[in-house]
Amino acid sequence: MKTRKIRLDILQSAVFQDAELFKAFIWCLLKANDQPEADRCGFGCSKIPRGSFTVKIEDASTELNWTEEVVEQRMRKLDQLGLIRMSWLDCHTIIDFEEYFCQ
């Protein structure tokens, strides 16, 4: 019974109400790494935690076939919903999932 309630809550989420937002969410989920890894950004090297990834907005717009403005709007919306957390490092954006579980 508890899992059914959780599934109903997920289906009523704003992510499932907007097809473009859902596309952005799934794209982020597929890009997230499942193990901590070193990722080169600019001149330095930083450790990207599990459930996170770095991306340039230009690259994301190419992969998603959207303009850069639309990519930023969708990512900010996911950030406002509390599904991801965005931070910036030089010319890269670090996307971090609030709750990332990988088995």
C-alpha positions as semicolon CSV with decimal commas, in nm:
position;residue;x (nm);y (nm);z (nm)
1;M;0,000;0,000;0,000
2;K;0,284;0,237;0,082
3;T;0,452;0,190;-0,258
4;R;0,123;0,260;-0,434
5;K;0,096;0,595;-0,255
6;I;0,452;0,682;-0,353
7;R;0,383;0,596;-0,717
8;L;0,070;0,812;-0,716
9;D;0,270;1,101;-0,569
10;I;0,529;1,064;-0,843
11;L;0,264;1,062;-1,116
12;Q;0,114;1,381;-0,977
13;S;0,454;1,552;-0,977
14;A;0,503;1,853;-1,204
15;V;0,772;1,662;-1,394
16;F;0,513;1,421;-1,533
17;Q;0,273;1,701;-1,623
18;D;0,514;1,864;-1,871
19;A;0,667;1,648;-2,146
20;E;0,963;1,882;-2,200
21;L;1,041;1,893;-1,829
22;F;1,021;1,513;-1,818
23;K;1,264;1,493;-2,111
24;A;1,510;1,719;-1,924
25;F;1,475;1,514;-1,604
26;I;1,536;1,181;-1,778
27;W;1,830;1,329;-1,971
28;C;1,987;1,442;-1,643
29;L;1,921;1,105;-1,483
30;L;2,094;0,924;-1,768
31;K;2,394;1,160;-1,756
32;A;2,450;1,125;-1,380
33;N;2,751;0,917;-1,285
34;D;2,710;0,618;-1,057
35;Q;3,056;0,649;-0,898
36;P;3,262;0,949;-0,789
37;E;3,500;1,051;-1,062
38;A;3,748;1,324;-1,139
39;D;3,618;1,560;-1,402
40;R;3,828;1,825;-1,568
41;C;3,669;2,167;-1,571
42;G;3,872;2,460;-1,693
43;F;4,226;2,456;-1,559
44;G;4,160;2,264;-1,240
45;C;4,034;1,920;-1,159
46;S;3,746;1,868;-0,922
47;K;3,586;1,555;-0,781
48;I;3,231;1,514;-0,902
49;P;3,023;1,318;-0,648
50;R;2,802;1,021;-0,723
51;G;2,471;1,122;-0,878
52;S;2,620;1,431;-1,040
53;F;2,764;1,536;-1,373
54;T;2,909;1,839;-1,544
55;V;2,783;1,981;-1,868
56;K;2,817;2,291;-2,079
57;I;2,482;2,448;-2,159
58;E;2,586;2,462;-2,526
59;D;2,645;2,084;-2,530
60;A;2,315;2,018;-2,352
61;S;2,127;2,230;-2,604
62;T;2,279;2,029;-2,888
63;E;2,197;1,694;-2,727
64;L;1,841;1,793;-2,634
65;N;1,782;1,983;-2,958
66;W;1,672;2,294;-2,767
67;T;1,803;2,648;-2,753
68;E;2,038;2,736;-2,467
69;E;1,767;2,953;-2,311
70;V;1,519;2,664;-2,305
71;V;1,780;2,432;-2,150
72;E;1,848;2,686;-1,875
73;Q;1,474;2,737;-1,811
74;R;1,408;2,363;-1,780
75;M;1,708;2,304;-1,555
76;R;1,612;2,597;-1,333
77;K;1,258;2,459;-1,308
78;L;1,394;2,118;-1,201
79;D;1,611;2,303;-0,949
80;Q;1,308;2,493;-0,814
81;L;1,116;2,167;-0,778
82;G;1,401;2,031;-0,565
83;L;1,484;1,745;-0,800
84;I;1,832;1,866;-0,891
85;R;2,077;2,120;-0,758
86;M;2,270;2,337;-1,001
87;S;2,604;2,503;-0,937
88;W;2,855;2,661;-1,169
89;L;3,226;2,600;-1,214
90;D;3,395;2,814;-1,482
91;C;3,204;2,747;-1,804
92;H;3,051;2,419;-1,683
93;T;2,732;2,360;-1,491
94;I;2,736;2,094;-1,222
95;I;2,405;1,910;-1,193
96;D;2,355;1,716;-0,872
97;F;2,055;1,498;-0,790
98;E;1,914;1,565;-0,446
99;E;1,840;1,197;-0,388
100;Y;2,034;0,961;-0,611
101;F;2,017;0,587;-0,550
102;C;2,192;0,341;-0,778
103;Q;2,196;-0,030;-0,709
